[in-house]
């Protein structure tokens, strides 16, 4: 969207992003790279746990109904931040879904490889895969990984759980 805007705008395009103090969430360096490449006037704000806590009261005052989407806080911060500079803005939310940027989207590729394996072999793959994951988690816990590492591990475990559920369902079907 920003690339299209820079090609067709009559003045320099302004871009905005939210960075996170937690490294495992922070994609601001990529936003800066894209902004530099496109030659936009780039603005950036950072979200910390403290700032997120302060925003919850503000969000509760304008939210029409309960919502448990974790992206609500950075989205609110971004909207408030953007309004300091412009009145109307186009959002680019959804790029991760469109371009399969989340680790869970790799499951589709893995599932394709898995389906190519004969069904009698697949039945043993589920048990082996789950065992390797559990041993890996125990090892990571034993060596002591930091908060960002645990965040990545939890994301990976969720993807693995989805894969295992898919594979287990498939392994129960008759060949």
Secondary structure, DSSP 8 states (H G I E B T S, - for coil): -HHHHHHH-SS--EEEEEEESSTTT--HHHHHHHHHHHT-EEEEEEE-HHHHHHHHHHHHHH-SS----THHHHHHHHHHHHHTT-S-----TTHHHHTT-SGGGHHHHHHHHHHHS-HHHHHHHHHHHHHHHHHHHHHHHHH---HHHHHHHHHHHHHHHHHHHHHHHHHHS--
